[in-house]
Amino acid sequence: MNDRPASPSRQIDNQINAFAPNPVDILNSIGAVVYTWDIASDQITWGPNAEQVLGIIPKSIGSGAAFHELLSMDSPTSRFDSVMHGTESDTGAGVTFSIQYGLRIVPLSGERAPTIWVDDTGRWFADQSGRPGLVHGVIRNLTALGLAHPVGHGNRFDAQTSALSRTRLADQITRQIENARRRQSTFAFLLLAIDDLPALNQRYGFDVGDELLASLGQRLRGQMRITDTVVRYAGNRFAMVLECCDHAKLIAAAERIERIIAESSLNTTAGPLPCKIRMGGVVAPVDARNAQAVFQNAEEALILSKSRAAERFVKYEPSLAQSDQRRRTQFMADTIIEALNDRRISIAMQPIIARSTGEPALYEALLRLRLEGGEVLSPANIFPVAEKTELVQMLDRRVLELALARMSADPSLHVSVNMSGKTVHGVRWVDDVAALLRLHPGCAERLVIEFTETCAIEDIEATAHVISGIKALGVKVAMDDFGAGHTSFRNLRRLDIDMLKIDGAFIQNLTRSADDRFFVRTLIDLARHLSIPVVAEWVEDKDTADLLGEWHVDYFQGDYFGSAQELPPADDVGTASQMSAA
């Protein structure tokens, strides 16, 4: 036993570690929560303290649409406006935004819900089409921090356009919906945007751009009925509320507005300037049952009008969102096919570290799809579409081919490859693997095939049959995302698995969640009882690694031990010992 006191430097290190800040504690102290918003799938992923900061259960606001529904009627703008209708373009580093708005925390039937005011700061990144595809942000609860009301919502009119400001628009829309239901009638909401206002600002200056907006607002007001309303909505956009208006009348009104604006230029100090517009409209309450749905549906129609050169007005229909999603799906499917044909599919290797040696025991081969311009597409954008379009089998086969080629070039390399459920349960999949292994002799014993727990429990009989066929080839089998599907003890014993990989969602918050610690410890004990080695995924820090080490996890995988490294073709590299595990 060593009784010598710690050295001064060690004492300082201990003190620093003792007072090392916890990021979640810091976020809580300043009333902030981080989030990511995948616009294509409309999924929002919240930081672990979302409920504490916002007072909302994260699952209830897991999508952009659900979060948008909480927007207070007093809010002059929203994250949707700032991101989807901003004038800036992403040149590769993303585009920053900073906005403030109100949220109705507890919607109450028949009452106005209490509002909290938040500050939303972040950065959005473009997808392949140049439109916003991903948002990283931080939301701060200003109300909880006792900060002053961020929005001067008492101004009823926009001085620049002499039109009713948007801060009262949502209230008016709500009243319109109530009146329309009572009278069994409809009204229309029309969004209008000046085409290419940024180019006009660049050419003539922002003052002239403001004059153009004011002149447009005056012309619109001069042409509307006295019962209609013109609103400066946001940025380069105006909104019009058209009383007693059905689908046919909305189309006629849009055509009339387009004709009136095209007939003559708008007056500015730089002289008369032509103005081209785009419009999107919705009829309520037929196609939108509340104020936020009215805004969102009209915005979707306006966005679609900008992608159609021949149409300057698009009327919202329930099929629009589905059509837009179909176009996105087709675009991604075409991208996948082109990448396969052009040999732009590659693999990145992430080390899986043995606890006993601290060295890589094997590597997981992860798919990478490189676009023509050189950018690497996120797997999260690839696989949902690949699963829907039956392209996932082609991608899985290509990854397996690349992994086997790498293994043939390096006889010491052990690799695991993840296969989708559709691939694993394919009629001839085991035969296809056998054929590939015949082309790469000596690789079967060094290959591990992974499939998810959810895939396994969908059809236990079929999965057991596939595992039997794969193991007969000399290949090992691992169950990925273990813990997500709650496989029973009996089924797990039946499947004859060689390795279990614990779902990283439980590992990620291990040091902060007692529930996750209990669950992971239970999974490890279950695997040990069955004599199945365990891999802990998503190990991202030392504290998590130390805790898992104390529980005698067999293998570690995650950025703390080594990130995935994309490699050149197998004939251009040396052995696995040259791959970085740091």
N, C-alpha and C positions, 0 to 999 in steps of 0.2 A: 504493500500500500504506500502510495506517495503522498506525504504530508506537506511537501513544500508548497508555499503560497504561489499563486499564479503570478507570472511576470507582469510588470506595469503595462506592457503593450497588450497582453492578454486581458488584463482587467479593463482596459479601455474598450477593447473589442466587445467584451461581455456587456459593458454599460451601453454601448451603441446598439447592440442587438436587443438589449432589454427595452430600449426606448425607440426601436425601429417603428416607424409609423405604419399603421394598418390602413391601406387605401380605402377600405369600406368605412372605417371610423372617420377618416378625413371627409369623405363624401357626405356622410351623415351629419357631421358637424357644420357643413356649409349648405345643408339642405339640397344636395345634388345627387342625381342618378344618371348613369351612362346607359346608352342604348345603341343598337344598330337596327336599321330599317332596310330590308331587302325589298325594293320596290316591285320587282318582277313577281315575286310570290306574295307581296304585301305583308310579309312577316316581320314583326318587331321582336327583337330579343333584348330584354331588360337586364340591367345589373341586379345583383342579389338583394339590394336594398330598395327596390322600387316601391314596395308596399309601405315601407317605413317613411319614405320621402313624400310620396304622392297620396298615400292613403287609399290606393287602388290595388286590388289583387292583380298581379301581372297577367294571369291567364285571361282576364276579362278584357285586356287591351293588348292582345297578342298580334293584332293586325293594324295596319294604318287606317283602315275603314272604321274599326272599333274605336281607335283613339280619336279619330276625327269627329265621331259622334259626341264626344265629351266637350267639344269646343263651345265655349260660352258665346252667347249671342252678342255680348259686349266686345268681343275680340275684333280688332280691325283687320287682322290677317291671321294666317295659320302656317304651320310648317309645310302643308301641302302647297299653299300659294307660293311661299318663298322658294321652295325647291323646284316644283314642277313648272312654275311660270317665271322663274328668274331670267334675266337677260344675259347672264354670263355663260360662257362655255368652258367645259373642263378640258384643259390643255395637257392633262396628265397628272397634275398634282391635286385635283379636286377643286371644288368651289366652296368657299366659306359662306356661312349665313349666321345671322344673329337676330332673333325676333322675340317678341313678348306677346303672350296671349293668355286668355283665361280658360280654365277647365271647370266644368260642372262635375264635382266629385261624386255626389250621391244623387242621381236622378230620382226625383220624387214625383209620384203620380199626381198630376194636377197642380203642382207647385213649381216655382222657379227654384232650381237647385242652388245651393251655396256655391260660390265660385272661388277658386284659388287662382292667383296670377303667377305665371312661370316665365322664366327666361330660358330660351331654347337656343343653344349655340352649337354649331357643328360644321361639318364639311360633307358635301355630296360628291359622288364619283360617277362618271358617265358609263353607260353600257356600250355595246358595240355600235349602236345606232347614234351615239352621242347624247342620248337622253339620260336623265338621272336614273341610276340603277341601284346605288347603294348609298346609305347615309350613316355617318357616325356622328353621334351627338351627346351633349350633356344637358339635362334639364334641371334647373334650379327652382325650388319652391320659394318664390319671393314672399308670399303671404305668411308662410311658416316662419320666415326669418324676420318678419315685422317690417319689411321694406315698404316704401310708399307705393300706391297704386301706379303701375307703370304706364297706363294708357289714359290719356285725357279724353274720356269717352263722352264728355258733355257736349262736344262740338257736333252740332247736328248737320252742318253743311260743310262741304269741301270748298275752300276759298278759291281754289284754282279753277274749278269747273262750275261753281254755283249749283252743284247737285247735292242731293241728300247723301251724307257720308255713309259708308258701309257699316259703321258702328250701330246704326239703327235699322239696317236692312234686314237682319235676321229676325228682329221683332216683327217687322212688317210682313215678312214671308210667313211667319207663324200665324199671324192674324189672317192672312190671305187663305192659308190652308183651312183654317177653322171656318171661315166664311164660305169657302167653296164647298166644303163638305155639307154645311148647313143648307146651302142653296142648291146642292147637287150640280155644281158648275165646275169649270176649270179656269186656270189662268196660266200664263207662260212666263218663264224666266229666261231671258236672252243675254248671253255674255258676248261682248264684242271687243276685239283686240286690234290695235293698229299693227299692220304687218310691217315688220322690220323697223320698228322705232329706234333700236340701237344704231342702225346705219344712218338714220336721219339725224340723231343726236351727234354722231361723229362728224357728219358733214356740215351741219349748220350750228351745232352747239346745243347744250341742254336747255338754255333759255327759249330757243325757238321750238324745241321739242315740247316744252311746257305750254307754250302758246298754241301749238297744234292741238294738244290735249284739251285746252280750254275752249278753243274754237269748235272742236268736235263735240264737246259736251253741250255747247250752246246750240249747235245745229240739231243735235238729237232732241234736245228739249223743245225746240221749235217745231219739230215734226210729230211729236207724240201727242196722244189725246190727253186731256186734262186729268183723266183718271189713272193714267200710266205714270210710272216713276223711272227716272234716270239716275243712276248711282255711279260715282267713281269707285270702282270695285277694288282695284289694286294695280299698281304699275301702269301698264299701257292699256288697261282694260276698263270697260264700262259694263254696267249691268242694267237691264231694263225689265221692269215688272209690268206685264201687259194684262190688264183686266179682261175677264170674259173671253179668253182666247183658247181655242182648241188646237189640234194638230194642224189642220188646214190653214187656220188663221195665222198660226205661228210661221208657217212657211211663207205665206203671203207677206207678212210683216217683215220678215228677214229679206225677202226679195226687194221690197219697197225701200228699206233702209239702205241696202247695198246700192240701189239705183240712185237714191238721193245723194249719197256721199260721193258717188262716182261722177255725178253730173257736173260738179264744179269744185275747184280747189278751195282749200281752207286758208283764210287770211292769217299771215304772220308778219313780223317785222322784216323777215327775209324775203317777203313777197308771197304770193299765193302758192301753196304747195299741194300737190295731189295727195290723196290719202287712200290707201288700200286697206281693207279690213278682212278679218276672219270672224266667224260667228259660230256659237254653239248654243243650242236652246233645249229646254225641257218643259213639258206640260205637267203641271201639278194639280191636284194630288194623284193623278193617274200614274205617272212615272216617277214620283218622288213623294214620300209620305211625311217628311219633316224638312225643316229648313236646311239642315246639313246635307241631307240627300239631294235637295234641290241644287245646292252649290256644287256638290261633288259630281252629280250627273251632268250638269251644264259644263263643268270644267273638262270632263272626259270628252264631251262632244266637241268642245273648242279645240282640245289637243288633237283630236282626230281630223278636224278640218284643216289643221296646219300640215297634215301629212298627205292631203289630197289636193293636188295642184288644180284640178278642174272644179273643185267644190269649195266655195267660200263660206258655205253654211252647212252644218250638220245638225240634224235633230236627234236628240237622245232617244234610243230605244233600248229595252232590256237586253236585246241581243248584242248591243254595241260592245259591252265589256267582254262578252264571250268571243266576239269576232276579233277584238284586239288581242285577246289571249291566244286565239288560234294563229294570228299572224306572228306573234312572238314565238309560239311553239314551232311554227314552220320555219321561221328564220333560224332558230337554234338547231333544228333538225338539219337544215341545209348546211349550216356551219360545221356540224359534226361529220356529215357525209364528205364535205370538201376536205376537212382535216384528215379523214381516213384515206381518201384518195390521194392527197398530196403528201402523205407520210408525215404529217405534223402532229401525230400522237407520239408522246414519249413517256418515260417513267422517271419519277424521282424516288430515291431510296431513303427511308428513315430507319435509323438503327433501333433495334430492340435489344436492350442491355440486360445481361444476366447479372442478378444480384450477387451471385457467388464469386464472379470474377471481375465485375465492373467493366467488362468488354462486350462488344456487340456479339450476340449469339446468332442473330439473323437480321435481315432487313425487310421491311415491308415495301413492296413496289406500289407506288401511288401514281395514278394517271395524271398526265399533264397534256392539255390541248393548247397548242400555240396558234394564234391567229396569223393571217398573212402579214400583218404589220409587226409581228414579233411579240405582241402581248400574250400573256398566259391567261386563259380563261379559268375562272374559279370552278372547281368540281361541283360546287353547290348549284351553279347555273346549268351544268351539263346533265347531271344524272336524272333530275326530275323529268326533263324532256326526253332523255334517252329511254327511260322506263316507259313513258307513254307511247313512244313511237317505235318501240321494238328495236331500237338501235343499241340498246345496252349490251346485247349478246355480242355484237360486233366489237364494241369497245372492250368488253371483258376479254374477248379472244385476243385482241391486239396487245393488251397489257400482258397477258400470259405469254404470248409469243416473244415480246421484248424481254420479259423476265427470264425466260428459258435461254434466250440468246445470250443474255448477260451471264447466266450461270454456266453455260457451255464455255464461255470465254474465261471463266474463273472457277476452276474445280473446287475451290475452298468456300465458295459463296453459298449461303443458305438464304432463301427468299420466301416470303409469304405474299400471296396475292388474294385480294378480296374479290369475290364473285357475287353478283346480284342474285336474288331469288329466282328471277325469270331465267337466268342462265343456268343455275344449278339444277332447276327442275325441268330443263329442256330434255326432249325425248332422247337425243343423241349426244348429250353433253359429255358423258363419261367416255364414250367412244372417241369424241373429238380430242379430249385430253390425252387419251391413250395414243392417238395418232401423232400428236405434237411431241409426246415424250419419246416416241420411236425416232423422231428426228433429232432428239437431244439426249442420247444415251448417257446414263450416269447422273441425270438431274432429278429423277423421281424421288430418291431418298433425301434430297436436300430441299424439296418443295413442300410448302404448306399452303393449303387452300382454305381461305377464310370465308365464312358466310355468317350473316347476322342471326341473332337469336330469334328475331321476329320471323325471318325466313324459315327457320327450322321448325317452329311450332305451328306454322300454317298448315303443314301436312306432315305429321310425324312419320307416317308409314313411308311416304315418298322420300323424305329426308334420310331415313335410316337406310333405305335401299341405295340412295346415291352415295352415302358415306361408305357403305360396304364396297361399292364398285370402285371408288377412288382409292380406298386403302388397299384394295387388291392390286392396284398398280404400284404400290410402295409409297404413295403420297400420304402425308399427314394432314389432319383436318383440325381447324380451329374454329371455335364459335366466337364471333365478334359481337360487340355491344351487349355482353352478358349482363343481365340485370334489367334490361329494358323490356323484355317480353315475359318475365316471370315463368321460366321453364320449370316444370315440376321435377322433383327429385327422381321420380320413376322414369320420366322421359329423358332426363339428362343421362341417366345410367344406361338407357337403351341405345343412345346415339353413338356411343363409343368415340367420344371426342378426345383428341390428343392435347388440346390446349384451350384454355378459356381466357378471353380478353374482356376485362371488366369495362363496361360502358364509361367513357370518359366524362359524361355528364355528372356522374357520382364522384369521380376523382377530383374534378375541377374545384369543387367547393369543400373538399374534405376537411381542411383545417378550420373552416368556419361553420360547418353544419354537423351537429351531433347526430341528426338523422342519417346523413350520408355516411358518417363514420360507422354507425351501427350496421347499416345495410351492407357496406363494403366488407366489414369484418365478417359478417354472416356469410357473404358470398365466398370469401377466402376460406372460411372454415368448411363450407360445403365442398368446395373443390378439393381441399386437402383430404377430406374424408374419402373422396372418390379417387385420390391419388392423381389428380389432373393438375399440371402446372398452370400457374396464373400469370397473366400479363396485365399490368395496370396501365391504361392509356391516359393520354392528356396530362402527364406529370409535368408541371410547369414551374415548380419552385422547390427549393431545398427542404422546406418544412414538410411538404407533402411527401417528398421522396424518403425523408427520414422516418416519417410515420409508417409508410408502407413497408419500409425495411424492417421496422420493429415487428410488423405483422408477418414477416417472412414471405412477402410476395416474391415470386420467382424471377419475374422480368419486369423491366420498366420501359415505357415508350412515351415520348413527349419532347417538347422543345428544350426542357431542362437538360436532357441527355443528348439531344441532337435533333436538329430540324431536318426536314426532307430536302435532299439535294438532287436537283435535276442533273442527269448525266448525259454525255454525248453517246453516240452509237457504240455498241460493245467492242467493235474492232478498233476504236480510237482510244481506248483506256486500258489501264493495267488491272491489277487485282483489287479485290475488295479491301485489302489493307490500305489502299490509297484513298479510300473514301473517308471523309471526315465524320467523326462521331461526336464532335464538339459542338 
